[in-house]
Amino acid sequence: MPEATGNPAGDPRELLVWFVNHCAAMGITIEPEWTITTGSYVGAHNVDKAGIVRGHIDGLGEVEIELT
């Protein structure tokens, strides 16, 4: 786990602007039903077998997901 969390790209609002500009440049229409998220980032981890992932999100509490 990294010492500090947060998206290495910086302010999530700037990521949204980047995303919209990228879609426009690629001719991609952003659809009203899309859910777009930005925020903290702790990296990607490869999962090669079934299991349970548990974590804690400050202000929300415990989270758990079962991967099958």
Wavefront OBJ file of the C-alpha trace (Angstrom):
o trace
v 0.000 0.000 0.000
v 1.416 3.413 -0.860
v 2.275 5.848 1.929
v -0.002 8.517 0.478
v -3.184 8.123 -1.502
v -4.605 10.452 -4.074
v -4.584 10.545 -7.809
v -1.077 11.239 -9.131
v -2.663 13.405 -11.829
v -3.772 15.926 -9.208
v -7.104 17.618 -8.639
v -9.968 15.327 -9.736
v -11.821 18.298 -11.237
v -8.961 18.738 -13.690
v -9.253 15.059 -14.615
v -12.885 15.601 -15.568
v -11.913 18.495 -17.839
v -9.207 16.316 -19.400
v -11.712 13.490 -19.948
v -14.271 15.731 -21.642
v -11.605 17.293 -23.886
v -10.199 13.850 -24.741
v -13.637 12.541 -25.716
v -14.272 15.610 -27.863
v -10.915 15.209 -29.620
v -11.645 11.522 -30.300
v -15.193 12.223 -31.532
v -16.732 10.338 -28.600
v -20.096 11.577 -27.389
v -20.485 11.534 -23.611
v -23.840 9.886 -23.003
v -26.262 11.126 -20.288
v -26.470 7.684 -18.670
v -22.699 7.365 -18.167
v -21.294 7.468 -14.662
v -17.964 9.275 -14.599
v -15.789 9.064 -11.515
v -12.556 10.680 -10.435
v -10.842 10.724 -7.092
v -8.271 8.897 -5.063
v -6.051 6.320 -6.611
v -4.057 3.549 -5.005
v -2.956 1.770 -8.136
v -4.136 -1.368 -9.922
v -3.581 -4.838 -8.584
v -3.825 -8.025 -10.652
v -6.194 -10.611 -9.184
v -5.433 -14.137 -10.358
v -7.821 -16.155 -8.190
v -11.127 -15.919 -6.326
v -11.172 -14.294 -2.904
v -12.502 -11.527 -0.708
v -11.119 -8.005 -0.767
v -11.713 -5.847 2.302
v -10.956 -2.199 2.836
v -11.829 0.920 4.759
v -12.923 4.238 3.312
v -12.699 7.180 5.703
v -16.141 8.617 6.242
v -17.894 5.573 4.772
v -16.616 2.669 6.819
v -15.739 -0.874 5.856
v -16.171 -2.203 2.326
v -15.969 -5.777 1.079
v -16.208 -7.420 -2.337
v -16.121 -11.113 -3.209
v -14.322 -12.002 -6.427
v -15.351 -15.300 -8.000
l 1 2 3 4 5 6 7 8 9 10 11 12 13 14 15 16 17 18 19 20 21 22 23 24 25 26 27 28 29 30 31 32 33 34 35 36 37 38 39 40 41 42 43 44 45 46 47 48 49 50 51 52 53 54 55 56 57 58 59 60 61 62 63 64 65 66 67 68
